[in-house]
């Protein structure tokens, strides 16, 4: 691409105040793009000492200030958009409703699809900003596939930082307009580049969760004593509310046992937590609903792998159409632990993100 053509391309980049989006913006500027910074403001909670380390917490003012400082260093405009009402309706309400239904939500998946790649670019255009692509600091890639005749979503090159799991619900339009400047980089390279260019966030810790300080404040539920039982209903202990537990959880059960115990499931109607040993926690198959496929299953090849969690190494699976149009039947080559209703399962064929869905 010629230098003159580059200068005509405008890129809106989501800036979080962290090192990843900062280096992504730096790379785009160095490549000659006309870059515009945009930051979502999502926190509307009470003022409190900054804890940081999360997307939704009381350290947001510092993150916005950090993004503004970076933008000034790079010589690019920076805009802040108030997305707090939408975040509460789209992410927080969904999180609470799903959790209290005894399921395990994926707030980051929902936020990326509906807010970060949806609402944020939309608000930017509504206020008169013109741009050709939307970029973020995610460790993922896109490329044009001759086989499918369109852009496809791929895993990031760094297997330890790949974030394609969180992006599988992006629609075709969002993938077509997405840029991921860090897709071929490792985290170590990103931090080194940030330090070499004197970016003040080069050593800033990564976000560990979407909410700092635990979920109790978001759920806002008073303690409600209940039983922890085994698969036969035998009482093993007590708890202060089923919402303190998630399927697959091993630590924090407060039960002395000969073998480590895992949460098998929760029963909201009975305020009951069912626990069992490792073998009981394994599942051979599951059903996906609300699926989103980027390529047809029959054209993706026979070697499919899946992730149940973002940090999990992909495991071999078989995927077949389910009972309903939006469902898939998934069989694992080896039984898996922690198959939790409400969580996303993402399908891959090599580096290609085939699609995914919500575990029923």
Secondary structure, 3 states (H helix, E strand, C coil): CCHHHHHHCEEEEECCCCHHHHHHHHHHHHCCCEEEEEEEECCCCCCCCCCCCEEECCCHHHHHHHHHHHHHHHCCEEEEEECHHHHHHHHHHHHHHHHHCCCCCCHHHHHHHHHHHHHHHHHHHHCCCCCCEEECCCCEEEEEECCCCEEEEEECCCCCCCCHHHHCCCCHHHHHCEECCCCCCCHHHHHHHHHHCCCCCCCCCCCCEEECCCCHHHHCCCCCCEEEECCCCCEEEEECCHHHCCCCCCCCCCCCCCCCCEEEEEEHHHCEEEEECCHHHEEEEEEEEEEEECCCHHHCCCCEEEECCCCCCCEEEEEEECCCCCCEEEEEEEEEECCCCCCEEEEEECCEEEEEEEEC
